[in-house]
């Protein structure tokens, strides 16, 4: 029986890139949508250009619309003057697709001679804090982040981000994982702000996060209002009557 290669199931469609030895930053949907929010803010703040997409038979049959124009759900953007590329997804990647997708994606990263890979995701805790946890594929990258993040001593990175980091480790590609601490599954721009601040410190960027912080305050206000509405509209539970049992 002939085994089909991952390239059979996943295709990267990209125009020629102008970046030399780029930093590649990826953000896929996960806890708090930290990766998505951070990457979308990067794209907007840096005025990045849409240069390609990733397609796969594993993806759900849908198209994404922005201002009436159809886009692919997994997209690639470039800021050639900064040598930065962002891979962003609007759809969660099913665990069964993660292996093939990460292999093809890392193959592509190698082919364009990526300098560093940055994987952004969220991590749920109950501390109420917004720390950024970090991990790396080698000691050199660990040195870069150890004074700027809480080093992840023991734990796991799940999903597509974990697959990408594992693939980078196997191939000895310098990569870091930045995990924004969030209290739960709700979209958390505040956690994304913390990750972007760390990203600024590591790579000497100057991404303005003021707009994102305003969004965080607005989202928190809306969630607070929603919680109040739920509280006031819920009917009080009537006490249950106890009925004697007869045998």
Secondary structure, 3 states (H helix, E strand, C coil): CCCCCHHHCEEEEECCCCCCCCEEEEECCCHHHHHHHHHHHHHHHCCCEEEEEEEECCCCCCCEEECCEEECCEEEEEECCCCEEEEEECCCCCHHHHHHHHHHHHHHHHHCCCCEEEEEEEEECCCCCCCEEEEECCHHHHHHHCCCCEECCCCCCCHHHHHHHHHHHHCCCCEEEEEEEECCCCCCHHHHHHHHHHHHHHHCCCCCCHHHHHHHHHHHHHHHHHHHHHHHHCCCCCCCCCCCCCC
